[in-house]
Amino acid sequence: MSRVTAIVVAVAAGIATASPVAHACGDKFMMAGRGPRFQKVYASVYPGQVLIYATPSSDRRAAIRNPQLHKMLRQAGHTVTVVEAWPQLEQEMKRQAVDVLLADVSESARLAPVMPSLRGRPEAMYVAVSKNSVPPSVVCRLKGSDDGRKYLEEIETVMKARTKQSRVSQSGSGARP
């Protein structure tokens, strides 16, 4: 009996050392390069309507002109519309309520007077390619060199604030007994 036990133990040990490592549930995703990519898993908690005003004259290095950014925003759950001319921008703003408008900082002077009267009162997020191009009166939270995650984070912050503000205004306008 001890001889049979010794053979069984030897065979089991041989099989255990010769076979590949058995991973527990989810452990295989912890190995380098085997997990899902951030872009494929990230879903916005507060998806919104994003309008990108990327004029042909805006800097080629600016991320707002990058189709990969547009794709990333769509994958996160945002509805993205890209326009390249002022008449198209005006038409889109009349056609749909927009939550966030991404534009080059060079367009801030042209957009600022129009923004308060637009449908949906979008939040303008200006993108600066260099610090020298930012007028002192304009707040730029994004740079042309920022990666897509930074854009997603900033848009998510804006959408969260808009959602909170919307809830407060709806609760304040409710009928009182």
WOKA-V576939 format. One record per helix or strand of 2 or more residues. SS is the DSSP state (H for helix, E for strand). FROM is the first residue (numbers start at 1). TO is the last residue. If there is no record, write none. Layout:
BEGIN
ss:SS from:FROM to:TO
ss:SS from:FROM to:TO
END
This chain:
BEGIN
ss:H from:2 to:18
ss:H from:27 to:30
ss:H from:38 to:41
ss:E from:49 to:53
ss:H from:63 to:65
ss:H from:67 to:75
ss:E from:79 to:83
ss:H from:86 to:95
ss:E from:100 to:104
ss:H from:105 to:115
ss:E from:123 to:128
ss:H from:131 to:133
ss:E from:142 to:143
ss:H from:148 to:172
END
